[in-house]
């Protein structure tokens, strides 16, 4: 009798255990289905319930991924720290852990994680780009005192972003749900995005935007409408929308709705003739359009096959009434990560955001110019435009003195906010010249220094010119250097000037002596697959201690050469990719 009683107890325990296992399996399946449907807030709650009862590796990994995709770096850091030591962990989890550490301002810890990732996956340049970002954090965080920033009163408690100039105001995307508040987007648990407009009441102060209201016309639907761009006379517009038109949804082969670009014409008193652009495709996304000032080039982002990373910047040129085959802007702009939110200024400068180029975020905002059919190395706009958070959607007016951008930085009103900025128009403009014949010197590195701190840095153009926006009432030192030249410097004062700027000429002389303290770094850049030398790639040399940078292009045989100081550590990059460390 007692033996039978023990067997009964054992059977009950086994049954209870089986029920518990089945319950956990059921919860995990439920959480995974939510994850697969991009319902990350709900999926995160389910994974947390599972982990409160049992230690399951898959639940930890998926929970970390949820927080990354929901853009919650504090929670992502906590869970990725637990994930990276799991046997089930993947290489990219170290990269994502590094990103979350960097977003939380822990640059040294992030640097170590990026170094580990770069050793595991050396072909992915994001690892060592982010090492560089961590090493340059102090420079990126140095405020050059050329921007004044204001959080706008039109921001809501939801996401507001992606402003575009429109007549006397702006058009932007918002999830405030004034029109379709009953429709909820699974990814965020918030209303879908619609287009809104707001008028500016002060021509000189971009922060005076009032009366935000749904954008006129019938462009908004219950699905996403996002970033928009207009031609110069506001007769044509291009905007981002989910693959949804005339009441019909389109999906890719896996049942996922992608983004598309649509155009519309202003006819009479409304936007009409909404249609897709020719290069849309159900199988991949295109979005974030921006028109060139002449309306003949349309820049946008896409994850179409054949790109360099998750999303790249492309351009299409107009032929008649149609748009040509998209062209990738190439590896000088695009990376293995996300390039997003392009904007072409009136002077042709490209502004865009990237989470893989060296920066503080998250997404940082960069600028690049097209010179001789090549894009210049992207320049980080630094603090206060960029922060450890996501900063994106930068636009600036034709006078180069005011504009807007979007950010989810701390202190905002909603998930994303729109910020107005004014920019210093007072400038130090100058030339770097050869000291004997006064001929201009191209590709010299010019630095603006205040009280021993490098405030700004740039490379001279083909005519030896440089320009720095600065504050009045200050004294700066302008230094210039180039390989095989001695460094030159000039003191420049902006005190008491009533003009639009001051001019300076910085002579530098050939370095004929002192070679005992010099050495040479040479190399050849070759194609990884074919072994053939590559001509015309930009090679950057960075002093590991000072972050001072020089750059040249590879010659016909793919070679490059730098004269450098002896007993000094340098890092060499080719088109932004790490090559070697030299001493």
HELIX and SHEET records of a PDB file:
HELIX    1   1 UNK A    2  UNK A   36  1                                  35    
HELIX    2   2 UNK A   40  UNK A   51  1                                  12    
HELIX    3   3 UNK A   57  UNK A   69  1                                  13    
HELIX    4   4 UNK A   73  UNK A   83  1                                  11    
HELIX    5   5 UNK A   91  UNK A  103  1                                  13    
HELIX    6   6 UNK A  107  UNK A  120  1                                  14    
HELIX    7   7 UNK A  126  UNK A  135  1                                  10    
HELIX    8   8 UNK A  137  UNK A  141  1                                   5    
HELIX    9   9 UNK A  515  UNK A  517  5                                   3    
SHEET    1   A 4 UNK A 147  UNK A 151  0                                        
SHEET    2   A 4 UNK A 417  UNK A 423 -1                                        
SHEET    3   A 4 UNK A 402  UNK A 407 -1                                        
SHEET    4   A 4 UNK A 391  UNK A 396 -1                                        
SHEET    1   B 4 UNK A 160  UNK A 166  0                                        
SHEET    2   B 4 UNK A 169  UNK A 174 -1                                        
SHEET    3   B 4 UNK A 194  UNK A 200 -1                                        
SHEET    4   B 4 UNK A 209  UNK A 214 -1                                        
SHEET    1   C 2 UNK A 184  UNK A 185  0                                        
SHEET    2   C 2 UNK A 190  UNK A 191 -1                                        
SHEET    1   D 4 UNK A 225  UNK A 230  0                                        
SHEET    2   D 4 UNK A 236  UNK A 242 -1                                        
SHEET    3   D 4 UNK A 259  UNK A 267 -1                                        
SHEET    4   D 4 UNK A 270  UNK A 276 -1                                        
SHEET    1   E 2 UNK A 244  UNK A 245  0                                        
SHEET    2   E 2 UNK A 248  UNK A 249 -1                                        
SHEET    1   F 4 UNK A 286  UNK A 291  0                                        
SHEET    2   F 4 UNK A 297  UNK A 302 -1                                        
SHEET    3   F 4 UNK A 312  UNK A 319 -1                                        
SHEET    4   F 4 UNK A 322  UNK A 323 -1                                        
SHEET    1   G 4 UNK A 286  UNK A 291  0                                        
SHEET    2   G 4 UNK A 297  UNK A 302 -1                                        
SHEET    3   G 4 UNK A 312  UNK A 319 -1                                        
SHEET    4   G 4 UNK A 327  UNK A 328 -1                                        
SHEET    1   H 4 UNK A 339  UNK A 344  0                                        
SHEET    2   H 4 UNK A 350  UNK A 354 -1                                        
SHEET    3   H 4 UNK A 364  UNK A 368 -1                                        
SHEET    4   H 4 UNK A 379  UNK A 380 -1                                        
SHEET    1   I 2 UNK A 370  UNK A 371  0                                        
SHEET    2   I 2 UNK A 374  UNK A 375 -1                                        
SHEET    1   J 3 UNK A 465  UNK A 469  0                                        
SHEET    2   J 3 UNK A 427  UNK A 434 -1                                        
SHEET    3   J 3 UNK A 501  UNK A 508  1                                        
SHEET    1   K 4 UNK A 453  UNK A 459  0                                        
SHEET    2   K 4 UNK A 445  UNK A 450 -1                                        
SHEET    3   K 4 UNK A 475  UNK A 481 -1                                        
SHEET    4   K 4 UNK A 488  UNK A 493 -1                                        
SHEET    1   L 2 UNK A 518  UNK A 524  0                                        
SHEET    2   L 2 UNK A 559  UNK A 565 -1                                        
SHEET    1   M 4 UNK A 549  UNK A 553  0                                        
SHEET    2   M 4 UNK A 538  UNK A 543 -1                                        
SHEET    3   M 4 UNK A 570  UNK A 574 -1                                        
SHEET    4   M 4 UNK A 577  UNK A 582 -1                                        
END                                                                             
